[in-house]
Amino acid sequence: MNENIPKLIYIMGVDGSGKSTVSEHLAEQLRNNGYKVGVIWLRFNHVITKPLLGLCRLIGLTKYETCNGIRVGYHDFYKSSIISFFFILFQYLDAVRVKYTKIMPLLKKDKHIVILDRYVYDILIDLAVDTRQDNLIYSWFGKKFRQLLPEGSVTILVRREMSEVLSVRPEGIVDRNFKFRYEHYQQLNKDLGIKIINNEGSLEELLSSAMSASGLSE
């Protein structure tokens, strides 16, 4: 295996940024070069967290609203510090479960590369939105989440102008939390070891940037 190619490439970004397009392209390029690739889409991996989510639905902290025919869900966990704490804790335990049941078994295989579409930073931003803890990424819990990424992983953030995101994800227009979530992604920086690519030009430019950031090209 080429030592310049990481065993794990983690792609993140707000929904509509282009991260799934990037993930699919990198997987195709790696397969064309003889690598086995596991693409793991990590949304709604709520196993340990599921009972708490059920409770929150019963007590009214989870609710759904329909606007212009679009249904949007909200977790108002910031209204309870106890619920917020246990939601963060259980989400962390679910992230640990995912690491050791889905990610690590693939990484142990020879000539096998894992591409993650969403993981720790995306979870942390969702948690920050639901609990209104703006500095969660830099908190003790945030550090624990970040440490779940295996050593040598490459983390890539795909950024895109808000208007472009909303053009492909119109549900963000009616989602009261969209702007808050979008700004959290914008605030992520290279100090955390994140490589940032901008989806502002052509598809070819985006994919070229992704190839470079992931170490698949010079």
C-alpha positions as CSV (number, residue, x, y, z in Angstrom):
1,M,0.0,0.0,0.0
2,N,1.3,3.5,-0.9
3,E,2.4,5.0,2.4
4,N,1.2,8.4,1.2
5,I,-2.4,7.2,1.1
6,P,-4.2,7.3,4.5
7,K,-6.0,4.3,5.7
8,L,-9.0,6.5,6.7
9,I,-10.4,9.6,5.0
10,Y,-13.1,11.4,6.8
11,I,-15.2,13.8,4.8
12,M,-17.4,16.3,6.6
13,G,-19.5,19.4,5.8
14,V,-23.0,20.7,6.1
15,D,-25.7,18.8,4.1
16,G,-25.5,20.1,0.6
17,S,-21.9,21.0,0.7
18,G,-20.8,18.3,-1.7
19,K,-19.2,15.9,0.8
20,S,-21.0,12.8,-0.6
21,T,-19.9,13.6,-4.1
22,V,-16.4,13.9,-2.8
23,S,-16.6,10.6,-0.9
24,E,-17.9,8.7,-4.0
25,H,-15.2,10.2,-6.3
26,L,-12.4,9.3,-3.9
27,A,-13.8,5.8,-3.5
28,E,-13.9,5.3,-7.3
29,Q,-10.4,6.6,-7.7
30,L,-9.0,4.2,-5.0
31,R,-10.9,1.2,-6.5
32,N,-9.5,2.0,-9.9
33,N,-6.0,1.8,-8.3
34,G,-6.7,-1.6,-6.8
35,Y,-7.7,-0.7,-3.3
36,K,-10.7,-2.1,-1.5
37,V,-12.8,0.7,-0.2
38,G,-15.4,0.8,2.5
39,V,-17.6,3.9,2.4
40,I,-19.4,4.4,5.7
41,W,-22.3,6.9,5.9
42,L,-22.7,7.7,9.6
43,R,-26.1,9.3,10.2
44,F,-28.7,8.0,12.6
45,N,-26.5,5.5,14.4
46,H,-28.6,5.9,17.6
47,V,-28.5,2.6,19.4
48,I,-27.4,3.5,22.9
49,T,-29.1,6.9,22.5
50,K,-32.4,5.6,21.2
51,P,-34.2,5.2,24.5
52,L,-33.3,8.7,25.5
53,L,-34.7,10.0,22.2
54,G,-37.9,8.1,22.8
55,L,-38.2,9.8,26.3
56,C,-37.6,13.2,24.8
57,R,-40.4,12.6,22.3
58,L,-42.7,11.8,25.1
59,I,-41.9,14.8,27.2
60,G,-41.9,17.2,24.3
61,L,-38.2,18.0,23.8
62,T,-38.3,16.4,20.4
63,K,-40.9,17.8,18.0
64,Y,-41.6,18.1,14.3
65,E,-42.9,21.1,12.4
66,T,-44.2,21.3,8.8
67,C,-43.6,24.5,6.8
68,N,-44.3,24.8,3.1
69,G,-44.8,21.1,2.9
70,I,-41.3,20.4,4.4
71,R,-41.2,18.5,7.7
72,V,-38.3,19.5,10.0
73,G,-37.4,17.9,13.3
74,Y,-36.1,19.8,16.4
75,H,-34.3,18.6,19.5
76,D,-34.8,21.2,22.2
77,F,-32.4,19.5,24.6
78,Y,-30.9,22.9,25.7
79,K,-34.0,23.3,27.9
80,S,-32.7,20.6,30.2
81,S,-29.1,20.4,31.4
82,I,-29.6,16.8,32.5
83,I,-31.0,15.7,29.2
84,S,-28.2,17.6,27.4
85,F,-25.5,15.9,29.5
86,F,-26.8,12.4,28.9
87,F,-27.5,13.0,25.2
88,I,-23.9,14.0,24.7
89,L,-22.7,11.1,26.8
90,F,-24.8,8.5,24.9
91,Q,-23.9,10.0,21.5
92,Y,-20.2,9.6,22.5
93,L,-20.8,6.0,23.5
94,D,-22.6,5.4,20.1
95,A,-19.6,6.9,18.3
96,V,-17.3,4.6,20.3
97,R,-19.5,1.6,19.3
98,V,-19.3,2.7,15.6
99,K,-15.6,2.9,15.8
100,Y,-15.0,-0.6,17.1
101,T,-17.8,-2.4,15.2
102,K,-17.8,-0.7,11.8
103,I,-14.5,1.3,11.3
104,M,-11.7,-0.7,13.0
105,P,-12.6,-4.1,11.5
106,L,-12.2,-2.6,8.0
107,L,-8.9,-0.8,8.9
108,K,-7.4,-4.1,10.0
109,K,-7.8,-5.6,6.5
110,D,-4.9,-5.5,4.1
111,K,-5.0,-2.9,1.3
112,H,-8.4,-1.6,2.6
113,I,-9.2,2.1,2.9
114,V,-12.2,3.5,4.8
115,I,-14.0,6.7,3.8
116,L,-16.3,8.2,6.4
117,D,-19.1,10.4,5.2
118,R,-19.9,12.2,8.6
119,Y,-18.5,11.3,11.9
120,V,-17.2,13.0,15.1
121,Y,-17.2,16.7,14.0
122,D,-20.6,16.3,12.3
123,I,-21.9,14.7,15.5
124,L,-20.4,17.4,17.7
125,I,-22.0,20.2,15.6
126,D,-25.4,18.5,15.7
127,L,-25.0,18.2,19.5
128,A,-24.0,21.9,19.7
129,V,-27.2,22.8,17.9
130,D,-29.4,20.6,20.0
131,T,-27.9,21.6,23.4
132,R,-26.8,25.2,22.5
133,Q,-23.3,24.5,23.7
134,D,-21.4,26.7,21.3
135,N,-17.9,25.5,22.4
136,L,-18.6,21.8,22.7
137,I,-16.0,20.9,20.1
138,Y,-13.3,22.4,22.3
139,S,-14.7,21.0,25.6
140,W,-13.6,17.8,27.4
141,F,-16.3,15.9,25.6
142,G,-15.2,17.4,22.3
143,K,-11.7,16.2,22.9
144,K,-12.9,12.7,23.6
145,F,-14.9,12.7,20.4
146,R,-11.9,13.9,18.4
147,Q,-9.7,11.3,19.9
148,L,-11.9,8.6,18.3
149,L,-10.3,9.3,14.9
150,P,-7.6,6.7,14.4
151,E,-4.0,8.0,14.2
152,G,-3.0,8.9,10.6
153,S,-6.5,9.7,9.5
154,V,-7.1,12.6,7.0
155,T,-10.0,14.9,7.9
156,I,-11.4,17.0,5.1
157,L,-14.0,19.8,5.5
158,V,-16.0,20.7,2.3
159,R,-17.2,24.3,2.4
160,R,-19.8,25.9,0.2
161,E,-21.5,29.3,0.0
162,M,-24.8,29.3,1.9
163,S,-26.9,30.3,-1.1
164,E,-25.5,27.3,-3.1
165,V,-26.2,24.9,-0.2
166,L,-29.8,26.1,0.0
167,S,-30.2,25.7,-3.7
168,V,-29.7,22.0,-3.4
169,R,-31.1,21.7,0.2
170,P,-34.2,23.9,0.2
171,E,-35.3,22.4,3.6
172,G,-32.6,24.6,5.1
173,I,-34.7,27.6,4.3
174,V,-37.4,26.6,6.7
175,D,-35.1,25.0,9.3
176,R,-34.6,27.4,12.1
177,N,-31.4,25.7,13.1
178,F,-29.8,25.7,9.6
179,K,-27.9,29.0,10.0
180,F,-26.6,28.0,13.4
181,R,-25.4,24.7,12.0
182,Y,-23.9,26.2,8.9
183,E,-21.9,28.8,11.0
184,H,-20.5,26.0,13.2
185,Y,-19.0,24.4,10.1
186,Q,-17.6,27.7,8.9
187,Q,-15.9,28.2,12.3
188,L,-13.9,25.0,12.1
189,N,-10.3,25.7,11.3
190,K,-7.0,24.1,10.4
191,D,-5.8,24.3,14.0
192,L,-7.7,21.1,14.6
193,G,-5.8,19.3,11.8
194,I,-8.6,19.7,9.3
195,K,-7.9,20.2,5.6
196,I,-10.4,22.6,4.0
197,I,-11.5,22.5,0.4
198,N,-14.0,25.0,-1.1
199,N,-16.8,23.9,-3.4
200,E,-17.0,27.3,-5.2
201,G,-16.0,26.4,-8.7
202,S,-16.5,23.5,-11.1
203,L,-17.0,19.9,-10.1
204,E,-13.6,19.2,-11.6
205,E,-12.0,21.8,-9.4
206,L,-13.7,20.4,-6.3
207,L,-12.7,16.8,-7.0
208,S,-9.1,17.9,-7.8
209,S,-8.9,19.7,-4.5
210,A,-10.2,16.6,-2.7
211,M,-7.7,14.3,-4.4
212,S,-4.9,16.6,-3.3
213,A,-6.2,17.0,0.3
214,S,-6.6,13.3,0.7
215,G,-3.1,12.5,-0.5
216,L,-4.2,10.7,-3.7
217,S,-2.5,13.2,-6.0
218,E,0.3,15.8,-5.7
